[in-house]
Amino acid sequence: MNDRADPSLLLQPLPDNPLLDRSELPAFDRIRAEHVAPALDVLLGEADAALERAVGPEVPPDYQALSAVLDVAVERLNRAWGHVRHLQAVADNPALRAAQGEQQQRVVEFTTRLGADERLYAKYKAVAASPQAAQLNTARRKALDDALRDFRLGGAELGGADKQRFAQIQERCAELSQRFGEHVLDATEAFELYVDEARLAGVPPDVLQAAKDDAQAHGRTEPGVCRLTLKAPCVIPLLQYAHDRSLRETVFRAQATRASEFGPAEQDNTPLMQELLVLRQEEAALLGLDSFAHLSLVPKMAEAPEQVLGFLRDLARRARPYAEKELARLRAHAASHLDLAELQPWDRAYASEHLKQSLFAFSGTEVQQYFTEPTVLKGLFRLIETLFGVAIRQQDAPVWHPSVRYYGLHRVGPQGSEPVAAFYLDLHARPGKQQGAWMDDARQRWVRPDEQGLQLPVAHLVCNFAPPVGERPALMTHDDVITLFHEFGHGLHHMLTRVDELAVSGIAGVEWDACELPSQFMENFCWEWEVLQRLTAHVDSGQPLPRALFDRMVAARTFQSGLQMLRHSEYAIFDMRAHLEPGAASNVQALAEAVAAEIALVPPPSFQRYPNSFTHLFDGGYAAGYYGYAWAEVLSADAYSAFEEAGIFDPATGARWRETVLEAGGSRPAMESFKAFRGREPQLDAMLRHQGLA
Ligand code: ZN
């Protein structure tokens, strides 16, 4: 039934709409598609009215007064909309998807309008200029400064023709980015190759079977025929395992030249990249900044493009001698074991996989038998409780699927324990659930300016691990365990905050390139023998992971890390220079080649066009930000080294981490929090040591 067919239905608020319910926890078991539109009618109406009131004369330029009107209404809208989006991600059904799709535009429209409202910007400026602004606490001051900054970066200071041009640029860039992404997708999907299974010798049986099924699904029913594509589950194992060298070459070339001048002209991304880079520089110039790289760094932890380039070149310089050794070893192995005298780009993954197997052969399945889900969770909870002085207890709450669990987090002190946060744990893959793993907030910590007072944070921790089969507990791979720790790192950042301001509590207001610090930090524990012992119990024997197996896992961790670091530096330097140097747009490929000449050990093949499919930069949020991966890795390794020095279970170090980083959230610059924890600026050493590069 289509609710929208009868307009009278829209006017009658549904009695008992769980999305409008103000009780403690959302009724996830009762929210239905038909609740979405009526709830948004109410909530958007309230938020709109709040905006009008907030910018009017009745609300004085006072932080608390403004927050009481605007934040209360906007948070209520965002929270309910967050529940809808969450349900669509974890328990999708066609009706809910349709309801969400129909309403999305309204929410985006309101949010965009809110962020560009000149009257609201004037009101925030008046708050900042008022005498009481000097009395604002640090968190409020930071929230106010962030809000003013975002208005400025959104073009609020511009007038007349500049303002118009700024808006034009935004619109055009959004369009170009979308087309860039579509071209990559189209070019990826346009490639298909039908081969006989005899040519796929070496490829794992499940990949082979999938390629056969795919051929069948495309109407090719002759026996043994396989369909090959450039999608990750096909192309990656193909390049790693297929013995057929010319097949690897064909696929590699297709992959490396996607959306370039070697394919159909209408899918060539070259002109799009050029226009995007030119427009981004113009956008920065309108805001009075030297380059788009400078603009991108304004809300980030890194201070200047030169600092980032220095950081990346330093990484490359240190990784180089290791990478040279790794490459020499790979070439020797390829020549002596695989009869590949001259290693070509399409041989690299294949020879590397072969070398890796010969060095550390152990099967993931063998390791998996030790990581039974209940033992992993018990060990993880015990670690968190020990380090951060909290207790985790399972509690009752309405959930969206019977396998989802809900836990309260209590702070344990001399006076007993008090609740500080809670989280939903949704671990298993199932139909209707989006892939991947993520942490999301169901609610933020906030001392509300209305009668409800202190609101405690609630997190969603979502993964896609294999569910248990029959009576046996679910088994996790070591990668699954790392993912779980990673998401808990984000979750603890969200949940252990003690900040009272909505805009900067937990992960809110944290610089983009510092967000992964608490999450990557937690991953380090998954490489500790003392931790893993407590996380493992063999599904049949109950024995912990054997030490010898653990040692091989650790050795495999740093396999070719020098080469990987070089490649990452190459891409990140390309990104930074493309957005920094005024002439970069005129010849993007020339810049890519110049960076390769500086960083890479082997010149890339002349047909290589990776920028043309680099969606992070041209259709994602990573423009002049790709360095963020390595940046967060350095911070998290350096932070973790404090635990290595004091003992990884040291409660005093744990308490310091909790207080200086997790509790502070976005209430101060991330560098200040880091220095408060480490007593100095970040250093590279720990990351290099963890990667085997020192
Ligand atoms: Zn993350």
Residues whose N, C-alpha, C, O or C-beta is under 5 A from the ligand:
A	BS01	ZN	S519
